[in-house]
Amino acid sequence: MEYNFLGLSDVKVSRICLGTMTFGQQNSLNDAFGQLDLAEDMGVNFIDTAEMYPVPAYPDTQGRTEAYVGEWLYSRKNRHKFVLATKITGPGLHVKHVADNMVFSERRFEEAIHNSLLRLKTDYIDLYQIHWPERKTNCFGKLGFSVDTQDEWSDNINEVVEILQKFKNEGKIRHWGISNETPWGTMRYMQESKKFSDFQFLSIQNPYNLVNRTFEIGLAEMAYRENFGLLAYSPLAFGLLSGKFHEGRSKPSDRLHQFKNMARYNSPVTFEVVRKYLDIANQNGISLAKMSLAYLLTKSFVSSVIIGATDNIQLKENIESIHVKLSDEILNEIELVHKDFSNPAP
């Protein structure tokens, strides 16, 4: 395994992070234990979860993912070995069951952090993240910014940072990050965090994969110059970049089959672009999954790639991508496809 320091901190994380949003929905407690055991054996020391998980978000399963992770950490007595990341849920009708009031207030953070600590069976969270913006803005594939005159949100990012500082002082969180953010939101968090020299945010967790490289349009330079790291989620585009949907290896239990409402990676155009990447992988004797993950690992602004899997065979292959080094020829072929078909699944 390879490791990176997260931002300018002394927090050392594996370049592969275990994402857990399938725990409690597609994966049972035994499945989760098996994945966590394998990840630890292969050198992964970074686990990412969220209070709203598993996904899709349902009232009867909410919080189950954190509970599974907490059960594993408690049973293995290895909490000290891991960098544990979780997230506070942003507002939205699909997650109104998570809390009575989703506004980012001190009370909301207190409740969210308290419940996450209980489920995770720990006294502290290493990296606490804001899952998505409180304001209405472009995230989760939304393009074409438009002003919403009915949006009553005010710029309270300074208050959010001060609230996070309070919980850091109490020892409940050690570091913090943002997620699904835009350049403007990132800029504001940078401005406010610089008021606290020992508490600047370390990371941004946004989607990044071969069919969605929109992070490079503005945020990549910010990450590089301001020294915060990208935690790349959906690196295999919901499994589409594994090649299994093109090669007839998919199963009814796969996410793109199960959850038709998650259409981000379901378009015919995206399917055909992935076929071009699959051809490159096949011509070079490498699996598409490994090629897709290895490509992300070539980027200096990527601190860690968050992988998720529904079984240990997938998980092992994904973690093994850390050992794949792509030739200049392969990288050039990838860039030619991207030039002609940029970001079909933003």
N, C-alpha and C positions, 0 to 999 in steps of 0.2 A: 504494500500500500504506500501511497505518497501522501504527504501532509502539507498543509498550508497554515500560515498564521492568518487569522481572520481580521481583515482590516489592519489597523496599527496596534492591535492588541497582542497579548501573549497567549491568546487562545489558539491552540493548534488543532485543526480539524482535518479529518481524512478528506481527500479530494472526491471521494464517493461518500454521499450521505444517504442513509436509509430513510426513505419516505414511507409513511405508515397509513396513508388515508384509506387503504383497503381493509385495515384491521377493524373487524366488527361489522363489516358489510359483506365483502367477498371472502374475507379470511377469518377463520375461527380463532379462538384463543390459542389452540394448539398450533395452528398455522403460523400465527404471529410469533410464538415462542421459537418455532423452527427457523423462521426468517431471521429473527434477532440473534439466535445462536450462530447461524451461518455467517451473518454479517460480522459479528465479533470475531469469529475464527479467521476471517479473511482480512482483518485489520481495520474494519470500519469503527470509528469512535464517535460518530456524529449521527444523531437521530433527530428527525424532524416530525412534529405532529402539530395538532391544533385543537382548540376547545370544541370546535364545531364538527370535527371528524367523527365518523367516517363520511365519505362523499359517495353518492349524493347525501345531502343533509336532511335527516328525518328526525322528528321529535323523539321517537322511541329508541334511536341508536346514538343520539348526540352524546358525546363524551366517552363513548365506549373505546375509541382508539387510545386515548390517553390512559384509560383504565387498564387496557391490555399491556401497554408499555410499562405502566407502573407495577403491575403484577410481575412482569418479567424482571425488572430491575430489583424488586424486593426479593424475589425468589433466588436470583443469582448473586445478590449481595455485591453488585458491581457498579453501583451508581457513580462512584468516583472515577471510573474509567471513561466515562462518556460525556460528551458535550451534548446537552439536551436542549432542544429548541421547541418552543410552542408558540401559539399565536392567539391574540384576541380577535374575535369576529367583528367585522365591520357591519354596518346597518344594511338591511335588505329584507324584502318580504319573504324570501325563501328561507331566512334564518331567524325569523321573529320569535321562534320557540327557544332560542338560546338564552335570551334575557328579556326582562320586561321593558327596559329602556336601553337601546343600543347606542345612544349618544356617548362619545368618548369622555366621560366625566370621571372624577376620582372614584366615585362610588362604583361605576361600571368596571373600572380597572381593578378595584379592590375585590369585587365579587369574582371576576374572571380569573385573576391570579390565585386567589384563595382556592377556588374550585379546581383549577389545574394542578395546584400543588397537592391537593388531597387525592385526586385521581392518579397522579404520577407517583405518589408515595415518596415525595422528596421535600426537602426544606428550601430548595432554591431552584431557579431556572437559569440555565447558562445564557440562553439567547431568547429574549422575549420580543416577539414581532407583531406588528400591526398588520393584520391579514389583508386588508384592502382599505382604501381611503374612506373616510367618513363622508366626504363631499361627493357629489355626483360628478364623475369625470370618466375619462377613457381608460377602461381596464376590462379584462376578460374578453378581449377581442373587439371591443367597440372602437370604431373608427369614425372620423368626421366629427370633430368637436363642435358642439353648439351650446350657446348660453341658455341656461334654464332659469328663467326669471322667477320660477316658483321654488327654486332651491334656497332654503333659508339658512344654509350652512354659513358660518362665519369662520374666518381664519383663526382657529384656536390651537394651531400646531405648537405655539409656545407653551400653552397650558399642558398639552399632552406630554411634551418633553419634561416639564417640571414635575408632572405626576410620575413619570417613569423614574426620574431622579429620586423621588421620595421612596419608591419601592426598592430602588438600589440601595439607598441609605439604610433601609430596614433589613437588607440582606435577602430579600425575596427574589430579586433578579440581579444578575451580574452584568449583563450587557443587553443591547437591544438592536433591533433592525426593523426595516420596513418591507413591504411586500406589495406587488401589483401596483407600483407607483409610477407616476409620470415624471418627466424632468422637472416640472414646476414643483410638484410635491417634494421631490428629492432635494431640490434647492432649498425649499423652506425648512426641511428637517435639518439640512446641513447648517443653515444660518442659526437656528435655535440651539442645536446641539453644541455649537462652538462656544456657547456661553459657559459650558461645563467642560473644562479641559480634560477631565478624566472620564467623561461619559458621552463621547461622540458615538453615533450609530456606526455599526460595523458592517452591515450587510443589507442587501436588497434581494428579495426573493421574487423573481419575475420569470415568466416563461421564456425558454430559449432552446431552440432545436433547429434542425436543418430546414424545416418548412415555416419557421417563425423566428427570424433573426432581427425583429424590430428593435430589440434591445440595443443593437449596434448603432441605431440612427441618432442617438443623443446620449443615452445613459451609459454606454460603454466608455466613452471618453470621460464622463463624470466619475465613473468608478475608478478608472485608471489614475486620473489626476488628483482625485480627492481621497484616494486610498480606502475605499470600501469595496467589499467583494460581492460578486453576483453568486447567489445560490440558485442555480438554474433548475427550474422545475419543468415538468412535462418534457424531459429531454428526448423521449421516444414518441412524442405526440400521441399519447394514449395508446401506445403499442403499435401504431401504424408504421413507425420506423423500425419495427422488428422484422418486417417483411412477411409476417405470418398471414396477413390478410391478402397478400398478393400470391402467396405460394400455397394457399389452401390449407394452412395449418391452424387457422383460427378456430376458437371454440365458442359455443353459445354463451359461456360464462365471461368472455372477454368484454371489457368495458364498452368498446364501440358497438358491440351487439346489445349489451344489456341496457345501456342508458342512451337511447336515441335522442333524448333532449340535449345531450352534450355534443352539439354538431360542429364544434370548432374545427375538428380534424376530419370531418365526414364528407367534404365536398368532392365531386368528381375531379376537379382540377388538382386538388391536393393529392388525391389517389394516384393520378398520372405522374405528378412530379416525384412522388416517392418511388414510383417504378423506375424512374431514371437513376435515382440514388441506389436502388437495389441492383440495377445493371452494373454500376460502378463497383459495388461491393462484390458481386459475383465474379466479375472479370478479374478481380484482384484476390480472390480466394479468401474473403473475409466475410463474416456475417454482417448484415446491415445494422443490427443492433450495436455491435462492437464498433463499427465504423462511425455510426452516428454519435455515440458517446465519446469515442476517442477524439472526434473532431472538436467537440466542445472543450475537451481537456487541453487542446492546444492554445486556448485563449487565456492570456495572462490576467484578464479581468474576471475570470471565473474562479472563485475560491473553492466551490464544491458543486458537484452535480448530484441532484436529488433523484435517486432512482426508486421506483416502486415495482413490485412484482406480486403475482398471485401464487407463485410456487417457487421452490428453491432452485429448480433447474433454470428458470428465467433469472432469478436473483444472482446465481453463481456466474452466469454468462455476462450479466451486466457489470458486476464487480470486476470481472476479469478484463474489462475494457481498459482498466488502468495500465495494463501491460502492453497495450496496442499502440504502436507508434506509426502514424500514417506517413507515407512517402510524399515527397513534393509532387509527384505525378498524381497521386490520389487527391491531394489537396487542391491541385489545379483543376482537376476534373469536377470536383465539388463546386468550386467557384464558378465554373462555366455554366453549370446548371442553375446556380443561384442568380447569375447575371441575367439569364433568360427568363427565369421563373421565380422572381423574388417574393418571398413571404406570402405564399398562397394561403396560409392559415394563421393570420395574425391574432 
